[in-house]
Amino acid sequence: MPLPWRLVNTTDRLKAMLDVLGPRLSSAANRLYISIQGTKDVPPATVALLLLHVAPTSDASEVTYIVDVYTIGARAFTTLGPDRRNSLKMILQSPFHQIVGFDLRHDLTFLEANYGIKTALALDIQLMECLSRPAPTAGGADLVASDLPGCIAHLDAPLRIIWEEARAHNDSVPLWCRRHRWTTRPLAPHPLNYAVQELRMLPRLLGLYRRRMSDKQFENVLVATREWVGSVSFRGGIGVVVQGGRSYQNQGEWLARFKVAR
C-alpha cells in the first residue's frame, strides 16, 4: 500500500495544511523536506507541484503534502493560514525552518525566480553525501555527486523495497504520459507515488550521512549549500556554479575545498 499523502489543490486545503504545518515544524527538528516537480530542465520553469514532508516525531506520524501549484497558482505561497501568522512563503523563508532537499540548486533557484522566495536556511543532501565520504584521493575525483537512486540503494531493505516498487510502477507509465505527468489533471497515481516515496527517503538519508560526519563537516555542508544554491546560473540549461570568477559544472573540484578531516 502506498504511504499516505494529502493533496492540497484548493485554498481551503492550503489553509488546513498551514494550520498543521506550523506546530509540526516546531517539534520536528525544524526541518521541512521539499521537492519540486514540473518542467525544470531549462528556464523559465513551470513549478507544477511542491511536495512537502515533515518527519515523524515522538507524538506525531510523518506527513507529506502535495501542493498543486499548477492549479492554485501564486496563491499557494501567499495565502495565510487560519491564524493569519504564516503563509507557505513565510515558512520557506523563515530562518527558523531548515529547508532540506536533494540537489536544491534548481528547486530553490526556481522558487526565487518564479515566486520571489529566498530561503534563509537550507541543507542539500546531495552535497551532504559527497562530504560524508572518507578522505578524498588527490584531485577530489571521488567527490563526483551521486544521484538520488544511487543514494537510496544503500538504505536498508524494507525502505528500499518500498521505493523500488514505486519506481517500477512509475517506469510502467508510457513515456508520452510521463512527459506531461505533472500538468495533467487528475494527477496520475504512479508518478505521484514515486515522487512521494523519493521525498520520504530524505530523512533516512540525512540520518545516515549525519552519523558519518563530525560537527565541523556538517557545518561545511550548510556553508556549501548556501554557496551552491546562491551561485547558480544557467548555461545550456545546466546549472553552473560561479565562484571567484570560475565556473563549475561538476561539484567535485568545487566541493574539495570544503572537505575536512573528521
C-alpha positions as CSV (number, residue, x, y, z in Angstrom):
1,M,0.0,0.0,0.0
2,P,1.3,3.5,-0.8
3,L,2.2,5.7,2.1
4,P,-0.4,8.3,2.6
5,W,-0.2,11.9,1.3
6,R,-2.5,14.8,1.3
7,L,-3.3,16.6,-1.9
8,V,-3.6,20.4,-1.5
9,N,-5.4,21.8,-4.6
10,T,-7.7,24.4,-3.1
11,T,-7.1,27.4,-0.8
12,D,-9.2,25.8,1.9
13,R,-7.0,22.7,1.9
14,L,-4.0,25.0,1.9
15,K,-5.2,26.8,5.0
16,A,-5.8,23.5,6.7
17,M,-2.2,22.4,5.8
18,L,-0.7,25.7,7.2
19,D,-2.7,25.1,10.4
20,V,-0.9,21.8,10.9
21,L,2.5,22.6,9.4
22,G,3.5,25.4,11.8
23,P,3.1,23.4,15.0
24,R,4.6,20.2,13.4
25,L,7.7,22.1,12.3
26,S,8.4,23.3,15.8
27,S,8.6,19.7,17.0
28,A,10.3,18.0,14.1
29,A,13.9,19.4,14.4
30,N,12.5,22.4,12.4
31,R,13.2,20.6,9.1
32,L,10.9,20.8,6.1
33,Y,11.8,18.4,3.3
34,I,10.9,19.6,-0.1
35,S,10.8,18.6,-3.8
36,I,9.6,20.4,-6.8
37,Q,8.0,18.6,-9.8
38,G,7.5,20.4,-13.1
39,T,9.4,21.5,-16.2
40,K,12.8,22.2,-14.6
41,D,15.2,21.3,-17.4
42,V,15.6,24.9,-18.8
43,P,14.3,28.2,-17.5
44,P,11.7,29.6,-17.3
45,A,10.5,26.6,-15.3
46,T,6.9,25.6,-14.6
47,V,6.5,24.7,-10.9
48,A,3.6,22.3,-11.1
49,L,3.8,20.6,-7.7
50,L,5.6,21.4,-4.4
51,L,6.0,18.3,-2.2
52,L,6.4,19.0,1.5
53,H,7.4,16.4,4.1
54,V,7.7,16.5,7.8
55,A,9.5,13.6,9.5
56,P,7.8,11.7,12.4
57,T,8.2,12.8,16.0
58,S,7.5,11.1,19.3
59,D,3.9,12.3,19.3
60,A,3.0,12.5,15.6
61,S,3.5,10.4,12.4
62,E,5.2,11.6,9.3
63,V,3.1,13.6,6.9
64,T,3.5,14.5,3.2
65,Y,1.6,17.3,1.4
66,I,1.4,17.8,-2.3
67,V,0.7,21.4,-3.1
68,D,-0.8,21.7,-6.5
69,V,0.8,25.0,-7.6
70,Y,-0.3,24.4,-11.2
71,T,-3.9,24.6,-10.1
72,I,-3.7,27.2,-7.2
73,G,-1.1,29.5,-8.8
74,A,0.8,32.1,-6.8
75,R,-1.8,32.0,-4.1
76,A,-0.2,28.7,-3.0
77,F,2.6,30.8,-1.5
78,T,0.8,33.9,-0.3
79,T,-2.4,32.6,1.3
80,L,-2.4,33.0,5.0
81,G,-3.3,30.2,7.5
82,P,-6.3,30.4,9.9
83,D,-4.2,32.3,12.5
84,R,-3.0,34.7,9.7
85,R,0.6,34.3,11.0
86,N,2.0,32.1,8.3
87,S,1.9,31.6,4.6
88,L,3.9,28.9,2.7
89,K,6.3,31.7,1.5
90,M,6.9,32.8,5.1
91,I,7.6,29.2,6.2
92,L,10.0,28.6,3.3
93,Q,11.8,31.9,4.0
94,S,11.9,31.5,7.8
95,P,15.4,31.5,9.4
96,F,14.0,29.0,12.0
97,H,13.0,26.3,9.5
98,Q,15.7,24.3,7.7
99,I,14.7,23.5,4.1
100,V,16.1,20.2,3.1
101,G,16.2,18.6,-0.3
102,F,18.3,16.7,-2.8
103,D,20.1,18.9,-5.4
104,L,18.4,22.1,-4.2
105,R,20.2,24.4,-6.7
106,H,17.4,24.1,-9.2
107,D,14.4,23.9,-6.9
108,L,15.4,26.9,-4.8
109,T,16.5,28.9,-7.8
110,F,13.2,28.3,-9.5
111,L,11.2,29.3,-6.4
112,E,13.1,32.5,-6.2
113,A,12.8,33.3,-9.9
114,N,9.1,32.5,-10.1
115,Y,7.8,33.5,-6.7
116,G,10.4,35.7,-5.1
117,I,11.1,33.0,-2.4
118,K,14.6,33.1,-0.9
119,T,15.3,30.5,1.8
120,A,17.3,31.6,4.8
121,L,18.5,28.1,5.9
122,A,18.9,25.2,3.5
123,L,20.5,21.8,3.6
124,D,21.3,19.8,0.4
125,I,21.5,16.1,1.0
126,Q,23.4,15.5,-2.3
127,L,26.2,17.7,-1.0
128,M,25.9,16.1,2.4
129,E,26.5,12.6,0.8
130,C,29.6,13.9,-1.0
131,L,31.1,15.4,2.1
132,S,30.4,12.4,4.3
133,R,32.7,10.2,2.3
134,P,36.1,9.1,3.5
135,A,39.1,11.4,2.9
136,P,39.4,12.1,-0.9
137,T,42.1,11.0,-3.2
138,A,44.3,13.5,-5.0
139,G,42.3,15.9,-7.1
140,G,39.0,15.3,-5.4
141,A,37.7,12.9,-8.1
142,D,35.8,10.9,-5.5
143,L,33.5,13.9,-4.9
144,V,31.5,13.5,-8.1
145,A,27.9,13.7,-7.0
146,S,25.7,10.7,-6.6
147,D,22.1,10.8,-7.9
148,L,19.2,10.1,-5.6
149,P,18.5,6.5,-6.8
150,G,22.2,5.7,-6.1
151,C,21.9,7.1,-2.6
152,I,18.6,5.2,-1.8
153,A,20.2,2.0,-3.0
154,H,22.3,2.0,0.2
155,L,19.3,2.1,2.6
156,D,18.1,-0.9,4.5
157,A,16.0,-3.4,2.5
158,P,12.4,-2.6,3.8
159,L,12.7,1.1,2.9
160,R,14.5,0.4,-0.4
161,I,11.9,-2.1,-1.4
162,I,9.0,0.3,-0.9
163,W,10.9,2.8,-3.2
164,E,11.8,0.2,-5.8
165,E,8.2,-0.9,-6.1
166,A,7.1,2.7,-6.6
167,R,9.8,3.2,-9.2
168,A,8.8,0.0,-11.1
169,H,5.2,1.3,-11.3
170,N,6.4,4.7,-12.5
171,D,8.5,3.1,-15.2
172,S,5.5,1.2,-16.5
173,V,3.8,4.5,-17.4
174,P,4.2,5.2,-21.1
175,L,6.8,7.8,-21.9
176,W,4.4,10.2,-23.7
177,C,2.3,10.2,-20.5
178,R,5.3,10.9,-18.3
179,R,6.2,14.0,-20.3
180,H,3.0,15.7,-19.1
181,R,2.5,13.9,-15.8
182,W,2.7,17.0,-13.6
183,T,0.5,19.3,-15.7
184,T,-2.3,16.8,-16.5
185,R,-5.3,16.6,-14.1
186,P,-6.3,14.4,-12.4
187,L,-2.7,13.5,-11.4
188,A,-1.6,10.0,-12.4
189,P,-1.1,8.0,-9.2
190,H,2.1,6.1,-10.1
191,P,4.4,9.1,-10.9
192,L,2.9,10.9,-7.9
193,N,3.6,7.9,-5.5
194,Y,7.1,7.6,-6.9
195,A,7.8,11.3,-6.2
196,V,6.4,11.0,-2.7
197,Q,8.5,7.9,-1.9
198,E,11.7,9.6,-3.0
199,L,10.9,12.6,-0.8
200,R,10.2,10.3,2.2
201,M,13.7,8.7,1.8
202,L,15.4,12.0,2.5
203,P,15.1,12.0,6.3
204,R,16.6,8.5,6.3
205,L,19.5,9.6,4.1
206,L,20.1,12.6,6.3
207,G,20.3,10.4,9.4
208,L,22.7,8.0,7.6
209,Y,25.1,10.7,6.4
210,R,24.9,12.8,9.7
211,R,26.2,9.8,11.6
212,R,29.3,9.7,9.4
213,M,30.1,13.3,9.9
214,S,31.7,15.5,12.6
215,D,30.0,18.7,13.6
216,K,32.6,20.6,11.6
217,Q,31.8,18.6,8.5
218,F,28.1,19.3,9.0
219,E,28.7,23.0,9.3
220,N,30.6,22.8,6.0
221,V,27.6,21.2,4.4
222,L,25.4,24.2,5.4
223,V,28.0,26.6,4.1
224,A,28.4,24.7,0.8
225,T,24.6,24.5,0.4
226,R,24.3,28.3,0.8
227,E,27.0,28.9,-1.8
228,W,25.9,26.2,-4.2
229,V,22.3,27.4,-4.2
230,G,23.1,31.1,-4.2
231,S,25.6,31.0,-7.1
232,V,23.7,29.1,-9.8
233,S,23.5,30.5,-13.3
234,F,22.4,28.6,-16.4
235,R,24.5,27.6,-19.4
236,G,22.7,25.4,-22.0
237,G,20.1,24.5,-19.5
238,I,22.7,23.2,-17.0
239,G,23.1,24.7,-13.5
240,V,26.6,26.1,-13.2
241,V,28.1,27.4,-10.0
242,V,30.2,30.5,-10.4
243,Q,32.7,31.2,-7.6
244,G,35.7,33.5,-7.7
245,G,35.4,34.1,-11.4
246,R,35.5,30.4,-12.2
247,S,32.6,28.2,-13.4
248,Y,32.0,24.7,-12.1
249,Q,29.6,22.2,-13.7
250,N,30.9,19.3,-11.7
251,Q,30.7,19.5,-7.9
252,G,34.0,17.6,-7.4
253,E,36.6,20.3,-7.7
254,W,34.3,22.9,-6.2
255,L,33.4,20.7,-3.2
256,A,37.0,19.6,-2.5
257,R,37.7,22.9,-0.6
258,F,35.0,22.0,1.9
259,K,36.4,18.6,2.7
260,V,37.9,18.4,6.2
261,A,39.1,15.5,8.4
262,R,36.7,14.0,10.9
